[in-house]
Amino acid sequence: MAPSPAHLPLLQSPAPVQVGPPIPSFRRMTNVPLQQIPHSSATRRSRAPTWGQLKALTSQAERLVQEHGGNASDPATLFLSMMTVVACQSVSEEENGPSENSE
């Protein structure tokens, strides 16, 4: 049986929220021209990926997402999966040398 309104405790207003100091302002980041960013010799020698390589990477990433029960049509999930594939290939190449498909 539900208690009658006369037996319900009175609600008090909550205590005021304590507000801290305002967030300090941030300095604007300076734009660094791309020419000033140091590149390794491997970066200077590398070429832009071909459409075929991008298509293969996308297929690998979609397969990875589907194997783990994810939604491969979600752009964020697919992008993170692509970054995972690239990172794993990079680590593998550091340990074992470049594969046939890497160039």
C-alpha positions in Angstrom: 0.0 0.0 0.0 1.4 3.4 -1.0 1.9 5.9 1.8 -0.5 8.8 1.9 0.8 12.3 1.0 0.7 13.3 4.7 3.3 10.6 5.6 5.8 11.5 2.8 8.9 13.4 3.9 9.2 17.0 2.8 11.7 17.5 0.1 14.3 20.2 0.6 15.9 22.2 -2.2 19.4 21.0 -3.0 22.5 22.8 -1.8 23.8 25.4 -4.2 26.5 24.1 -6.6 30.0 25.4 -5.9 31.5 26.9 -9.1 35.2 27.0 -9.4 37.3 29.6 -11.2 36.7 30.1 -14.9 38.7 28.1 -17.4 41.9 29.9 -18.2 42.2 31.2 -21.8 44.3 29.2 -24.2 47.0 30.6 -26.3 46.4 30.3 -30.0 48.4 27.6 -31.6 50.8 28.8 -34.3 50.6 27.3 -37.7 53.7 25.4 -38.6 54.4 25.1 -42.3 54.6 21.5 -43.5 58.1 22.2 -44.8 59.4 22.7 -41.2 58.1 19.4 -39.9 61.1 17.0 -39.9 60.6 13.8 -41.9 62.5 10.5 -41.6 64.2 9.1 -44.7 61.5 6.5 -45.0 58.8 9.2 -45.1 60.7 11.1 -47.8 61.0 8.0 -49.9 57.4 6.9 -49.5 54.7 7.6 -52.1 51.1 8.4 -51.7 48.9 5.3 -51.5 47.2 4.1 -54.6 43.4 3.7 -54.9 43.9 0.0 -55.0 45.8 0.1 -51.7 43.1 2.2 -50.1 40.4 -0.2 -51.4 42.3 -3.2 -50.0 42.7 -1.4 -46.7 39.0 -0.6 -46.6 38.1 -4.2 -47.3 40.5 -5.5 -44.6 39.0 -3.0 -42.1 35.4 -4.0 -43.0 36.2 -7.7 -42.6 37.8 -6.9 -39.2 34.8 -5.0 -38.0 32.4 -7.8 -39.2 34.5 -10.5 -37.6 34.0 -8.7 -34.2 30.3 -8.2 -34.7 30.6 -4.4 -35.4 28.8 -2.2 -37.8 31.1 -1.7 -40.8 28.8 1.0 -42.3 29.5 3.3 -39.4 32.2 5.7 -40.6 33.8 6.2 -37.2 34.1 2.5 -36.6 35.4 1.8 -40.1 38.0 4.6 -39.7 39.2 3.3 -36.4 39.4 -0.2 -37.8 41.5 1.2 -40.7 43.9 2.8 -38.3 44.1 -0.5 -36.4 45.1 -2.3 -39.6 47.7 0.3 -40.5 49.2 0.3 -37.0 49.4 -3.5 -36.9 51.0 -3.6 -40.3 53.6 -1.0 -39.2 54.5 -3.0 -36.1 54.8 -6.2 -38.1 57.1 -4.5 -40.6 59.3 -3.1 -37.8 59.7 -6.7 -36.5 59.8 -8.7 -39.7 60.6 -6.3 -42.5 58.3 -5.0 -45.3 55.9 -7.5 -46.8 55.2 -8.0 -50.5 52.0 -5.9 -50.3 53.6 -2.9 -48.5 55.1 -1.2 -51.5 
